Amino acid sequence: MQAVGCLSSAPTAGAVAEPRGRSMAAAATAAAGLQLLAVWTSLGPAQLHLVPGAVGALLEITLVGELRRAALGALVSLMAAERAATGSARRTEAALVDKLDSLVADNKADDHYRRLFDTVEHLSSV
């Protein structure tokens, strides 16, 4: 069977290295997340049109440990782009706090997330 269109460049389940104890689904999720982050980066300034919805999606990606650092980098670049375009990053920051609050309230967050949330909450009250 031949791959069609953009799917031809997508990694297959066999192309993703599977660490010991890790499921194929988790490996596929990580591969898909990396592709999404690559597309996100290629959007450049157009990313601003996707605030606040994209902020929540990027934070959801950070729930995958292997993608956390890359997704946080994407969020930082989004904040920098908003700041460069408008002089502040208020929309991104507000969406970030709202989504972090939701993740913590829904018990989707691990200990790292809870510490991050506490830090952000403290900074927003200063």
PEUR-V702042 format. One record per helix or strand of 3 or more residues. SS is the DSSP state (helix for helix, strand for strand). FROM is the first residue (numbers start at 0). TO is the last residue. If there is no record, write none. Layout:
BEGIN
ss: (SS;SS)
from: (FROM;FROM)
to: (TO;TO)
END
This chain:
BEGIN
ss: (helix;helix;helix;helix;helix;helix;helix;helix)
from: (4;12;23;43;52;64;89;110)
to: (8;14;41;49;60;85;104;124)
END
